[in-house]
Amino acid sequence: MSDLMSRLKSKRRYLIELGVCLALYVLAIRLSMLLLNDGIATGIGKPIAALIPMVPGSGMCWVIVRQFHRMDELQRRIQFEALGFAFAGTAIVTFSYGFLETVGFAKVSMFFVWGVMAVLWSLGMAVATRRYR
């Protein structure tokens, strides 16, 4: 029972940390847009302003890696399989579309890549979790 309580506390701490990073990310995007759209950032300030959201974005990465360290072996294995599926699937999807762009398909922003990876990670998690139940 104490193991379950420990995992629930760990999960709660992870969600709080991730939530704080996400909130800071949203605020950073708003600040970045304000600086860029209102012409406040100029010259070298433009790329710096554009990268402001990456500060809390890096915090999200740190929070996720910390959560991996808290996981037991089965949870890590499930995550590893899900991430492997997402990595390979994202490569297939993005490379395929990249080749299609050479024959006239519309150019797609790099922001698209994370969306593909997130969907495939979620799908991989569902499959891997089901396999080990």
LUMLO-45171 format. One record per residue (C-alpha): residue in one letter; x, y, z; residue number from 0. Coordinates in steps of 0.25 Angstrom, whole numbers. Example, Ala and Ser with C-alpha at 12.3 -4.5 7.8 and 13.67 -1.06 7.14 Angstrom:
LUMLO-45171
atom resn = A	east = 49	north = -18	up = 31	resi = 0
atom resn = S	east = 55	north = -4	up = 29	resi = 1
***
This chain:
LUMLO-45171
atom resn = M	east = 0	north = 0	up = 0	resi = 0
atom resn = S	east = 11	north = 10	up = 3	resi = 1
atom resn = D	east = 17	north = 7	up = -11	resi = 2
atom resn = L	east = 4	north = 11	up = -17	resi = 3
atom resn = M	east = 4	north = 24	up = -8	resi = 4
atom resn = S	east = 18	north = 27	up = -12	resi = 5
atom resn = R	east = 15	north = 26	up = -27	resi = 6
atom resn = L	east = 2	north = 34	up = -26	resi = 7
atom resn = K	east = 11	north = 45	up = -18	resi = 8
atom resn = S	east = 21	north = 44	up = -29	resi = 9
atom resn = K	east = 11	north = 45	up = -40	resi = 10
atom resn = R	east = 4	north = 57	up = -33	resi = 11
atom resn = R	east = 18	north = 64	up = -32	resi = 12
atom resn = Y	east = 21	north = 62	up = -46	resi = 13
atom resn = L	east = 7	north = 67	up = -51	resi = 14
atom resn = I	east = 9	north = 80	up = -42	resi = 15
atom resn = E	east = 23	north = 82	up = -47	resi = 16
atom resn = L	east = 19	north = 80	up = -62	resi = 17
atom resn = G	east = 7	north = 89	up = -60	resi = 18
atom resn = V	east = 15	north = 100	up = -55	resi = 19
atom resn = C	east = 25	north = 99	up = -66	resi = 20
atom resn = L	east = 13	north = 99	up = -76	resi = 21
atom resn = A	east = 7	north = 111	up = -70	resi = 22
atom resn = L	east = 21	north = 118	up = -71	resi = 23
atom resn = Y	east = 22	north = 113	up = -85	resi = 24
atom resn = V	east = 8	north = 120	up = -89	resi = 25
atom resn = L	east = 13	north = 133	up = -82	resi = 26
atom resn = A	east = 26	north = 132	up = -89	resi = 27
atom resn = I	east = 19	north = 131	up = -102	resi = 28
atom resn = R	east = 10	north = 143	up = -99	resi = 29
atom resn = L	east = 23	north = 151	up = -95	resi = 30
atom resn = S	east = 30	north = 147	up = -108	resi = 31
atom resn = M	east = 18	north = 150	up = -117	resi = 32
atom resn = L	east = 17	north = 164	up = -110	resi = 33
atom resn = L	east = 32	north = 167	up = -112	resi = 34
atom resn = L	east = 32	north = 163	up = -126	resi = 35
atom resn = N	east = 18	north = 167	up = -131	resi = 36
atom resn = D	east = 19	north = 181	up = -125	resi = 37
atom resn = G	east = 33	north = 183	up = -130	resi = 38
atom resn = I	east = 39	north = 185	up = -117	resi = 39
atom resn = A	east = 50	north = 174	up = -120	resi = 40
atom resn = T	east = 59	north = 179	up = -131	resi = 41
atom resn = G	east = 72	north = 174	up = -137	resi = 42
atom resn = I	east = 78	north = 163	up = -128	resi = 43
atom resn = G	east = 67	north = 164	up = -119	resi = 44
atom resn = K	east = 57	north = 158	up = -129	resi = 45
atom resn = P	east = 63	north = 144	up = -129	resi = 46
atom resn = I	east = 65	north = 145	up = -114	resi = 47
atom resn = A	east = 50	north = 149	up = -112	resi = 48
atom resn = A	east = 46	north = 137	up = -121	resi = 49
atom resn = L	east = 54	north = 127	up = -112	resi = 50
atom resn = I	east = 48	north = 132	up = -99	resi = 51
atom resn = P	east = 38	north = 120	up = -99	resi = 52
atom resn = M	east = 49	north = 111	up = -99	resi = 53
atom resn = V	east = 53	north = 114	up = -85	resi = 54
atom resn = P	east = 41	north = 108	up = -79	resi = 55
atom resn = G	east = 41	north = 98	up = -90	resi = 56
atom resn = S	east = 54	north = 93	up = -85	resi = 57
atom resn = G	east = 48	north = 92	up = -71	resi = 58
atom resn = M	east = 38	north = 83	up = -77	resi = 59
atom resn = C	east = 49	north = 74	up = -82	resi = 60
atom resn = W	east = 56	north = 74	up = -68	resi = 61
atom resn = V	east = 42	north = 71	up = -61	resi = 62
atom resn = I	east = 40	north = 59	up = -71	resi = 63
atom resn = V	east = 54	north = 53	up = -69	resi = 64
atom resn = R	east = 52	north = 54	up = -54	resi = 65
atom resn = Q	east = 39	north = 46	up = -55	resi = 66
atom resn = F	east = 46	north = 35	up = -63	resi = 67
atom resn = H	east = 56	north = 34	up = -51	resi = 68
atom resn = R	east = 45	north = 32	up = -41	resi = 69
atom resn = M	east = 38	north = 21	up = -50	resi = 70
atom resn = D	east = 40	north = 6	up = -47	resi = 71
atom resn = E	east = 45	north = -3	up = -57	resi = 72
atom resn = L	east = 32	north = -7	up = -63	resi = 73
atom resn = Q	east = 28	north = 7	up = -65	resi = 74
atom resn = R	east = 41	north = 11	up = -71	resi = 75
atom resn = R	east = 40	north = -1	up = -81	resi = 76
atom resn = I	east = 26	north = 3	up = -85	resi = 77
atom resn = Q	east = 31	north = 18	up = -87	resi = 78
atom resn = F	east = 43	north = 12	up = -95	resi = 79
atom resn = E	east = 35	north = 4	up = -104	resi = 80
atom resn = A	east = 25	north = 16	up = -106	resi = 81
atom resn = L	east = 36	north = 26	up = -109	resi = 82
atom resn = G	east = 43	north = 16	up = -118	resi = 83
atom resn = F	east = 30	north = 15	up = -126	resi = 84
atom resn = A	east = 28	north = 30	up = -126	resi = 85
atom resn = F	east = 42	north = 33	up = -131	resi = 86
atom resn = A	east = 42	north = 23	up = -142	resi = 87
atom resn = G	east = 28	north = 27	up = -146	resi = 88
atom resn = T	east = 31	north = 41	up = -146	resi = 89
atom resn = A	east = 43	north = 39	up = -155	resi = 90
atom resn = I	east = 34	north = 31	up = -165	resi = 91
atom resn = V	east = 23	north = 42	up = -165	resi = 92
atom resn = T	east = 32	north = 54	up = -166	resi = 93
atom resn = F	east = 42	north = 48	up = -176	resi = 94
atom resn = S	east = 30	north = 43	up = -185	resi = 95
atom resn = Y	east = 24	north = 57	up = -184	resi = 96
atom resn = G	east = 37	north = 63	up = -187	resi = 97
atom resn = F	east = 38	north = 55	up = -200	resi = 98
atom resn = L	east = 24	north = 59	up = -203	resi = 99
atom resn = E	east = 27	north = 74	up = -202	resi = 100
atom resn = T	east = 37	north = 72	up = -213	resi = 101
atom resn = V	east = 26	north = 69	up = -223	resi = 102
atom resn = G	east = 17	north = 80	up = -219	resi = 103
atom resn = F	east = 11	north = 77	up = -206	resi = 104
atom resn = A	east = 9	north = 89	up = -197	resi = 105
atom resn = K	east = 21	north = 93	up = -187	resi = 106
atom resn = V	east = 18	north = 89	up = -173	resi = 107
atom resn = S	east = 24	north = 96	up = -161	resi = 108
atom resn = M	east = 34	north = 89	up = -152	resi = 109
atom resn = F	east = 24	north = 91	up = -141	resi = 110
atom resn = F	east = 16	north = 79	up = -147	resi = 111
atom resn = V	east = 27	north = 69	up = -143	resi = 112
atom resn = W	east = 24	north = 70	up = -128	resi = 113
atom resn = G	east = 9	north = 68	up = -131	resi = 114
atom resn = V	east = 12	north = 55	up = -139	resi = 115
atom resn = M	east = 22	north = 50	up = -128	resi = 116
atom resn = A	east = 12	north = 53	up = -117	resi = 117
atom resn = V	east = 1	north = 46	up = -124	resi = 118
atom resn = L	east = 10	north = 34	up = -127	resi = 119
atom resn = W	east = 15	north = 34	up = -113	resi = 120
atom resn = S	east = 1	north = 33	up = -107	resi = 121
atom resn = L	east = -2	north = 22	up = -117	resi = 122
atom resn = G	east = 10	north = 15	up = -113	resi = 123
atom resn = M	east = 7	north = 16	up = -98	resi = 124
atom resn = A	east = -7	north = 11	up = -100	resi = 125
atom resn = V	east = -1	north = -2	up = -108	resi = 126
atom resn = A	east = 10	north = -4	up = -98	resi = 127
atom resn = T	east = 2	north = -2	up = -86	resi = 128
atom resn = R	east = -8	north = -12	up = -91	resi = 129
atom resn = R	east = 3	north = -22	up = -94	resi = 130
atom resn = Y	east = 7	north = -22	up = -80	resi = 131
atom resn = R	east = -6	north = -23	up = -73	resi = 132
***
